[in-house]
Amino acid sequence: MKSPIVIHVKTEYLPGSSNPAQQRFAFAYHISITNMGNEPAQLLNRYWLISDANGKVSEVSGAGVVGKQPHIGVGETYEYSSGAILDTPVGSMQGYYEMQRPDGERFQAPIAIFRLAVPNLIN
């Protein structure tokens, strides 16, 4: 079954927070979560799988996003920004949000894989 939650991601490299000489590459990601379903939903938890170009994989999970567990009404969009630091100039993230319907039923809203990359590094 297709999730009623639609997730869009935009990423950006943060050169001012990065230090390539020390293999520290900082990225921001801006997320919009839209409820296209027919009932409200609350974002309870997040799960991320973060990979870098060396094959290092990190798992991050926890309650909510940026300290919040937002309720997203029908047709509404919730937006937030966060970040990740990689050891390489290219990597990826993917995961899901655990959502809850008003009746208490929980479901996963998948977050498709997206790339984190220093601009102009890859043609």
N, C-alpha and C positions, 0 to 999 in steps of 0.2 A: 504494500500500500504506500502510495506517495505521501510524503509528509506535507501537512498544510502550512508548514513554516518554510519560507523562502529566505535564503541567506545569501547576501552579496558581500564580497570582500574587495577592498582596495588596499594595496600595500605601498609603502615608501621606504626607501633607504634613508637612514639618519646619519649623514657623514659627521656631524658635530658630536655625536655620541659614540662614534666608532673609532677604533684604533687598529687599522690593518696590520701594522708592524707587530702588534701583540695578538693577532688573529681574533679580533673582536669586531664583529659586524652587527650593528644595531638596525633593527627594522621596526616600523610601526605598521599596524594593520587596523583598518577602519571597517567596522562591520555594521551592516544594516540587517535587521531581522524583521521580516514582514509576516504577519499572520494572515494567510489567505484562506484559512479554514472558516467554519461556521460557528465556532465558539471560542471564547478567550482561552489563553494558555499562559502559564507562568513558567519562566526559565528557572529551573532549580539548580542544575549542575552543568559543568562544562568538562569536556575531555579533549585534549589535544595530543597529537602525535607529531613531534617536530623532528625533522631530519636535516642533516647538513651534508655537504658534498663529500665528506670523509666517511659517510655511512654511520655517523653517530646519531642515535635516535633517543629522544627524550619524551617521556610521557608526563603530561601535566593534567591534573584533574582537581576539581574542588567545587565548592558551592558558588553558584552565580557567576557573574562577570563583573569585573571592576568593583567588587564589594556589593553588588546589587543582585536581587532575584526579581527582575521586572515581570509585571503582568502585562501581557500584550493583547489588547482587544482585537476583535474582528476588524480586519482592514487596517490595523495600526502598524506602525514601524517603530522599532526601538533601535537606536544607534549608540555605538560606543567605540572607543579606540583603546588599543593596548599595544604591547610590543614584545619583541623577542630578540635575543642576542645569540648569534651563531658564531662558531669558530671558523667558518668559511664564508666567502662572498656570495654563495648560492645555497639555497636550501628550500625546504617546503614544509607546509603545515596542512593538517587535515584533522577532522574529528567530528564531534557532535555535541549538541546541547540536549540535556535531558529536560523535557518539558512535562507539565502536568495540566490536564484538563480540569474543569470545575468539579467533575465527579470523582476526582482523585486518581484517575487512570493516567499512567505515565507513558511517554513515548519519546523516541529519539528523533531529533531533527539533524540530519547529516550535514556536515560542512565539507564540501568537495575540496580535494587537494588544491592548494594554491602555492605559487612560487614566491620565494623571497630572494631577490637578486640585486646586486649592485648594478645600477644602470650602465648601459653600454659595455658591459662585460661580455655579454653573449649577443651575437648578431642574429 
